[in-house]
Amino acid sequence: MEKWILSRYTALIRGDSGDLILHNSFMGAIAYVPVDKSAYIEKFVYQGITEHDLSDQALKEICDGGFFVPSNLDEQKLVSELLYKERELTDFNIIIMPNENCNFRCTYCYENHIRGKMNQDVINGLKVFVDHKAGEYQRINISWFGGEPLIAQDVIYELSESFINSCEKNNIPYNSDITTNGYFLTSGVVDSLLNHRINRFQVTLDGPEIIHDSTRKLANGGKTYRRILDNLINMHNSDSEFSVRIRVNFNCDSVPLMDQFLSEISNYFVDDPRFSLYFRPIRKWGGENDANLKTCDEKYASYVKADLTERHIKLGFSDNAIKEALMSHGNVCYAAKESSIVVGSDGTIYKCTLAFDDPRNHVGKLTEDGQLLIDQPRWDLWVKIDDKDTSGCAKCSFGPSCQSRACPRNAMELKRVICPMTKAEYESMVKSVVLSSYNHANSNAFAV
């Protein structure tokens, strides 16, 4: 008789009232078990589920959802093969810096703004390179980064048109997103970006206006909060299809004012599923102002991130960013992928966008004829984990999400892989998705 056992990638999380939550990081699925059924469901964790048991609809759904798998399945081998194929053989990902200068001078910025706009030789090389990759991969993903990329809109549009043509010629999907400070996101610019298939945006607001305008200033010292917010409100008022992820960087000074910020932001975006928020602590990332930065210690930052995540979900914001982090590949760093590069405005090839001045991150050069001249030993520092201690990953149920590749930069320094989040953060995120499922009908959580 066939038997199903708990998947090695299913975690059991206790709710505050004795209820039970199952999360499978390979399937990206969540099941909520109310307290009156939790003991019943939990006994099958230890004894397994038989064919006879599948007459119970709840148990059948748990098996169909991948929380339990056939006992004779080599799950680890199957999942490893599938994840590798999806991570390296399906998509090719390019982060492009059309301009490395910026109209902002954020207090925690780590970039030197020495290099400016991308030159024509690099533009030509990128066109040839992407045209070649479009014939090898099933999807091309382009991310625009900077500096401030919208200072070089002409470069973005010229390259986008070429990339789209290459993908259409090869009959493959083309995806594109942009990380921008939001200052230039006027209605006209947004329309032009959407017309060039750039429909996913990341914009930063560092909490309420008084905080944001002290950390994210114009190069001449001017304020930026109100203009960015007005641009986002105009996007909200449009009928266009896009998504905006608002990144909120915080430190100990801004945390007490987050209620004020969330209250203001919710007035505009809480009922618009195109907008989502996520929260990150300000860190010393190697900038010239690091000595003067106020940052939270790791433990407190972890608590604040979890607390803000829960609070903004309770307000009714979309949980899309959280769901993505709980999916397979959700915490694999782009820098750890063989199928991912960062192209600087001068054609320098990097792996990481947080270490531009680190020689180990200068892994190659793009030529005008579209060739990559790779420094293989430096490249391997980012993509190989053979020399890293991965012993802590062996029995981790969250493996499909990070795949021991959450941050190759830190792993390089420590000679061991690190977890993308603490256990408390992880459990808080799962609970937030369950909380959101009662507010949004399109949740990936289901009740047993």
N, C-alpha and C positions, 0 to 999 in steps of 0.2 A: 504494500500500500504506500502510495506516494505521501511524502511528508514535507511540510514547509517549516523552516526555522527562521529565527530573527536574522535579518540581513546584518552583515558586519558594518554596514553604513547607516544603520538605523540607531538613533539615540533616543533614550527615554528621559523625558524631562518632567519633573514633578511641578504641578501647578500649586499656587498658594493655598488652595482649598482642598487639596487631595486629589484633584483631577490629574489626568495624565496626557502628555503630548508626545507623539512620535514624530521624529523628523528624519527623513532619509536624504542624505546629501548627494547621492547619485541621481535619484529621481527628482530631487528638489521638491518633494512632497511632504505635507504635514497633515497628521490626523489628530483630532482632538477627541479625547475620551472623557466624558463627564465622570464625576466622582462616583456615581452610583454604578458605573460599569468598569471602573479602572481596575479593581481587584480581579474581576472576571477576565478582562483582556490580558492583564499582566501574567496570569498563570500560564498562558500559552507562550510567553517569552521563555519559560523554563521547560515546558513539556512539548512545545512545537504544535503545529496544526496538521491534522490529518484530512484526508479527502472527506471523511464522514463529517468533520467539523465544518466543512465549507457550506453545509446547508444553512449555517448561520450567516446571514447577509453581511453582518459587520465583519466577520472573520474573512469572508470572501473579498470584501473591499480592501481589507488590509493586505491580503496577498496580491490582489490585482494592482494595488498601489506600489508594490515593491518593498513594503516594510518587512515582509517575510518572503523568503525565496526557497525554491526546491532544495532539499537537503543534499542532493547529489550534484548540485551546480558548483563548479569552480568559479565562485563569484569574483574573487580577487583577480584572477587571470582575465576573465571576460571584461570586467570593468576597466582594468588597466589598459587593455588593448583598445577598447572603445574610446577611452579618454585620450590616449595618445593620438589616435587618428583624428579626433575632433580638435585637439590642441595644436597639432603640427601639420596635418595633411589636408585639412578642409579649407581653412581661411588663411589668407596672408594679410598681416596687419602692419600698417605704416603710419607712424606719427611724424608729421611734417611740420617744420618750423619755417613758414614762408617769410617770417621776419623775427629777429631776435632782440630787437629793441622794444621799448614799451613806453606808453604814455603815462603809466603809473610808476610810483616808487613805494611799493608796499614795505612796511617796516621789517617783515620777515623774509623778504625776497632773497633768494640764493643765487640769482643770475647776475652776470656782470654787464649785460647790455652792450658789449663791445661790437658784436657783429649785427649788421642791420638786415636789409632786405635781400632775399634770395636772388642770386644772379642767373642770367639766362642759361649758362652752361649747366647749372644744377637743374633748372627747370627742364631742359632738353633731356638730361640724363634720367630724370624721374619719369618722363613720358615713356621713354623706351623701356625702362625697367618695369614699370607697371604693365605695359603692354605685353611684356614677356610673361610676367607672373599671372596675368589674366588667362593665359593659355595653360597654366599649370595647376591652378587652384580652383576651388568651387565657389569662392567668394572673395572679394577684395574689400577690406575695411580700411578707411582712411580717417585719421584723427588730425585735426588742425590744432597746432599748439604754438607757443611763443616763448618769450616776448609776448606781445599782443598781436595775434595773427591778423586781425582786421585792419591793421595799418597797411597791410599788403593785400588788399582785396583783389587787385588785378591778378596777382600771382595765384591766389586761391581759385579764381574763376577760370583762368587759363588752364591750370592743371586739372581742375574738376571736369571740364569739358573733354579733355583728352582721356582721363580715367574712365569716364562714363562711356565714351565711344569704345574703348578697349573692352570693357565688360559686356557691352551690348553685342560687340562683334563676336565674343566668345560665349554669349548667351548665359552669363553668370550674374548673380546679384551684386549690387554695389551699395555699400553702406558708408555713410560719412557723418562725423560729428565734429564739434568744435569746442575747445576750451577757451573762453574769452572773458575778459573782465567786465564785459557788458556795456561799456561806456558808448560804443558805437552801434549798439543794436537798435537802431531806429527802425521804423516800420519798413522803410525802403530797403535798408540793408538786410533785414530779415527776409523780405520777399526775394531778394536776389540770392541769398543763401539757400532758401528753400527751392528756388528754381534750379539751383545747381546741386540738388539732392543732399544738401546738408541740413538735416532735420532733427539732430539731437544736440542739445546745448548744455554746457556746464558753465555756470556763472556763480561767483562768490559774493556773499553778503556776510560780513563779519558781525552779525548781531545788529543791535539797534544803531540808529544813525550816529549817535555821539561816539560810539566805539568804532564803527566802520570807518568814519571819516578821520579817525586818528591812526588807523592801521593801513588803509588803502587809499593813499593820497595820489593826486596827479603829480607828475614830475615837477610842476611848478608850485606844488603845495596845496592846490585847490581841492575842494570837496568832491566826492563822487557818488555818495549814497543815493541822493534824491534822483539823479539822472538815471542811474542803473535801475532803480525801482520803477521809475516812470516808463522806462523801456520795457521792463517785464510786464507791467500792467497793460501796456499797449499790446503785447503779445497775447496776454490773457484775453483781451477784448476781441481778438481776431478769431476767425473760424478755421484757421490753418491747422494742418496736422503736423505736430512736432512734439518733442518732449524737452523739458527743461529741468535739469537737476541743479538745485541751489545748494552749493557747498557753504557751510557755516563753520568758519574757523573760530575757536574760542580759547580764551585763557582765563585765569582766575579773576581778572578784572571784569570780564564780560559776562561770566556765568550768572551773577546776581541780577543782570538786566535781561536775561533771556525770556522771562515771562512777558516783558514789554515787547520784545521783538516778535515772539511767536504770536502774540495778540494782534500786532499790526499786520504781520504777513498773512495770518489766517483770514483777515478781512478781504484779501484779494484772491488768494489762491487755494483755499482749503477745499473748495468744491470743484476744482479743476484738476482732473486726473493727469493732465499733461505736465503738472508741476509736482516735484517731490523735493524733499530736503534730506540732507545728510550732514552729520556733524563730525568734525575732526579737531583735535587739539593743536594749537600752534606749537611748532617745534623749532629747534635750532638746526636748520638745514644747511648750514655752511655759509650763510650770508655775512656781509660785512658788519651788520648790526646785531649779530648773535649775542654779543656780550651785554647788550642792553635789553634784550627781550625778556618779558615776564612769561613764564610757562608753568603749566601744572605738572606735578609729579605724576608718574605713570599710573599709580593706583587711583588717584583722584580723577585723572583724565578719563580712565576707563569707566569709573562710576558716572561721571557727568555725561559721557557719550551715551551710555545706556539709558540714563534718566531722560535726557533730551529726546532720544529716539522714542521712548515710550510716551512722553508728553505730547509730542507733535502728532503721533498716531491717534492718541485720545482726542485730539482736536479735530480729527477727521482727514488729515493729510494722506495722500497716497503712500502705500508701503512698497512701491515698486523697487526702490533702491535697496531695501532690506531683503526683499525676495531674491533679487539678483545675487546678493552676497551669500545667500543660503543655497544657491543652485550649484550643480557641478560646474567647475571652472570659475566659480564666482570670486575666488580669492587667489587665483593664479596670477602672478604679476606678469605683465606684458614683457618685461625685461628677461624673464626666464624662458621665453619661448624661442625656439629656432625660427619660427615663422613670423617674427616680429622685429622691426627695426625702427630707430629714430633717425630722421634725416635733418641735419642742421642746415641753416641757410647757405653755408659755404660748401655743402656736400659731405661734411664729416658724418660718419655713421656712429651712432651711440646705441646703447641698449637701454639706458635709464635716463629719465628726465629730471632726476634729482641730484645728479653728480656730473655735471658738464665739465667741471674742472679736474675731475679725477682721471689721470692718464689711463687707468684700467678701463674706463668707459669709452675711450676713443678706439673703437674696435674696427674701423675701416674707413673707406672713402668711396663715394659714388663718382664714377667717371661720366663724361659727357655722352658716351655711347651706351650708357645704361648698365655698366658692369659694376659689381661690388668687389672692391679690393679689401678682403677681410684679413685682419690680424687674428689668426685662429687661436693662439694661446689666450689672448684677451677675451675673445668671443666665448671660449669654453668656460672662463671664470663665471660667466653669467648663466649659462644654460646647462652645465653639467653639475650633478649633485653627488657624483661618485666619491668625492673627497670630503663630503659633509656628513656629519652624524645625523642619521635619520631614525635612530632607534626609537625615539618618542612617537614616531608616526605609525609604527607597525599595527597597533590596535586602535588607532583613532578612527572613530566613525565619521569624522569630518573630512577624511582623506580626499574624496572626489572633488571637494570644493577648492582645496589649496594644493593638493598633489605634491606636497613638500616644496612648493615653489612660491611661497607667499611673498618673500622679499629676498632675492638673490644678493642684493647689496649687503644686507645685514648678515646673511649666511656666509658670505665671503669673509667678513670680518671675524665672525664668531666660530667659523668652521663647523657650524651646525645649523640646521634649519630651525626657524622659529614659527610659532603659531601666529596666525593672522589676528587672533583675538583671544581674550581670556574666556574661561568657561562661563563666567558670569555674564559677559557681553553676549556670548553665543546664546545662552539660554534666554536672556532678555530679548534678543532679536526674534527668536522663535515665538516667544510669548506675545510679542508685539504683532506678529503676523496673525496669530490666532485672534487677538483683540480686534485687529482690523477686519477680520473675516466677518464679524458681526455688523460691520458698518458698510462693507463693500461686497456686493454679490459676486464679484469676479475674483474672489480669493482662490489660492491653490490649496487652502486648508479645507478639510471636510470633517464633519462630526461623525463619530462612530455611535 
